[in-house]
């Protein structure tokens, strides 16, 4: 009877540890496309975004 009690506690602890490790293993990947748009000409950025004007992508118009 005592063995099954300890087994249940051990299983619960292992499940909790597994959940914690799984959550810590998740990483958020950030999209760094704004760094790439600085190197891209305004006309090319306009084509990708689908806007009609490249003015918002030009260096002096941000």
N, C-alpha and C positions, 0 to 999 in steps of 0.2 A: 504493500500500500504506500509506503513512504517513497519507494522508487518511482512510482508513477507521478507522485506529487512533485518530486524534484525534476522529473522529465518534462512535465508540463511547464514548470517555471523556466527550465532551460530553453524549451522551444519558444516560449514567449519572449525571453531575452534575445534569442537569436533572431526572431522576426523583427523585433524593435531595432536591433543593430543593423539588420539588413535594410530596413526602411531608411534609417539615418544615413547609412553609407550611400544608398541609392540617391538620396536627395542631395548629398554633398557632391556626388559625382556629376550631377547635372550642371552644365555650363551654359551660359547665355552667350550666343555669338552675336556680336554687333555688326551691323552692316556699315562699312566704312566707305560707302559710295560717295559721300561728300568730299572725301580726300581726293578721290579720283576725278571728280568733276572740276577741280581747280586746274588740273593738267589738261582737261578736255576743252577744245574750242567751244565758244558759246553756241555756234550753229549745230554742232554735234550733240551737245546737251539738250538743245531744243528738240532735236529729232527723237531722242530717247524719251524725254518727258512728254512729248506730244503737244507741246504748247505751240501757239502760232507765232510768238515773238521770241527772239533770242535775247531781248533786252534784259530780262531778269537773270540770265545766266552770264551776262557780261560782267567783267571785273568791277567796274565803277558803279554798277546799278544794283548791287545786292542790298 
